[in-house]
Amino acid sequence: MTIGRGIAGVAGIAVVAYSAVVRPRLLRWGATDAEVTRPYPGAGLIPDGKRGATMATTIDAPPAQVWPWLVQLGGDRGGWYSWDRLDNASRPSAREIHPEWQELRVGDYVKYRTRRHGLVDAWRVAMLEPGRFLGLHGLSDLRGRRLDPQQPRPAAYTEGLWGFQLNALPDGATRLVIGGYEAFRPRWLAAAASWLSPAVVWIMQARMLAVLRRTVEQGRDDPFVTAGPAGRTPAGPDGTSPSVRG
């Protein structure tokens, strides 16, 4: 009985510590007060959606040199720049920009690589502002099967907008702000997910931010060439085409 009470007491302390100290930090990892509180793109795309975690980092390169790395996200493309064994079926994420992966437009699907099912459609490109913002939309039932966003939402589902925002800094660097909106049904799932998901998101997304920052900065002085058909190669924030290398 004493041991059981001790375990329960430790668990209770851990829950309180996570809720009061750890979770608030995970919800805004690396982000400034302004980045957390100001409006984030895509709010209207998720019915009844709530703002999710906001995470950010500074990359010592202009947005035009960061954007090509975001465009090639995907299990069949550049990967996710995170823990590849966990989220890319052990396939290494790209360490260079590939011209053949630089075409992306609204309506395209970004795939996820799984060990059991191979490549599956995971995210639909819902927003695309070249050099500034990429918004990926996901909607599925609780078994992970994609749902049609044009149809009424069922009683149980998960939905989210995963956004990547690039903000140019005066010194030529970039703030990469990852955030978005999420909705879960039934409501008990929403409560549980909102409490636990920041820890799960942090494990993968903090790694993504670190890898992207390091990889972009290491390659920022490389020579570049324009890639992709006219009209589909995303332009940088200054109106020029982004740089890619093979």
Rosetta blueprint (number, residue, H / E / L):
1 M L
2 T H
3 I H
4 G H
5 R H
6 G H
7 I H
8 A H
9 G H
10 V H
11 A H
12 G H
13 I H
14 A H
15 V H
16 V H
17 A H
18 Y H
19 S H
20 A H
21 V H
22 V H
23 R H
24 P H
25 R H
26 L H
27 L L
28 R L
29 W L
30 G L
31 A L
32 T L
33 D H
34 A H
35 E H
36 V H
37 T H
38 R L
39 P L
40 Y L
41 P L
42 G L
43 A H
44 G H
45 L H
46 I L
47 P L
48 D L
49 G L
50 K E
51 R E
52 G L
53 A L
54 T L
55 M E
56 A E
57 T E
58 T E
59 I E
60 D L
61 A L
62 P L
63 P H
64 A H
65 Q H
66 V H
67 W H
68 P H
69 W H
70 L H
71 V H
72 Q L
73 L L
74 G E
75 G L
76 D L
77 R L
78 G L
79 G E
80 W L
81 Y L
82 S L
83 W L
84 D H
85 R H
86 L H
87 D H
88 N L
89 A L
90 S L
91 R L
92 P L
93 S L
94 A L
95 R L
96 E L
97 I L
98 H L
99 P H
100 E H
101 W H
102 Q L
103 E L
104 L L
105 R L
106 V L
107 G L
108 D L
109 Y E
110 V E
111 K E
112 Y E
113 R E
114 T E
115 R L
116 R L
117 H L
118 G E
119 L E
120 V E
121 D E
122 A E
123 W E
124 R E
125 V E
126 A E
127 M E
128 L E
129 E E
130 P L
131 G L
132 R L
133 F E
134 L E
135 G E
136 L E
137 H E
138 G E
139 L E
140 S E
141 D L
142 L L
143 R L
144 G L
145 R L
146 R E
147 L L
148 D L
149 P L
150 Q L
151 Q L
152 P L
153 R L
154 P L
155 A L
156 A L
157 Y E
158 T E
159 E E
160 G E
161 L E
162 W E
163 G E
164 F E
165 Q E
166 L E
167 N E
168 A E
169 L L
170 P L
171 D L
172 G L
173 A L
174 T E
175 R E
176 L E
177 V E
178 I E
179 G E
180 G E
181 Y E
182 E E
183 A E
184 F E
185 R E
186 P L
187 R H
188 W H
189 L H
190 A H
191 A H
192 A H
193 A H
194 S H
195 W H
196 L H
197 S H
198 P H
199 A H
200 V H
201 V H
202 W H
203 I H
204 M H
205 Q H
206 A H
207 R H
208 M H
209 L H
210 A H
211 V H
212 L H
213 R H
214 R H
215 T H
216 V H
217 E H
218 Q H
219 G H
220 R L
221 D L
222 D L
223 P L
224 F L
225 V E
226 T L
227 A L
228 G L
229 P L
230 A L
231 G L
232 R L
233 T L
234 P L
235 A L
236 G L
237 P L
238 D L
239 G L
240 T L
241 S L
242 P L
243 S L
244 V E
245 R L
246 G L
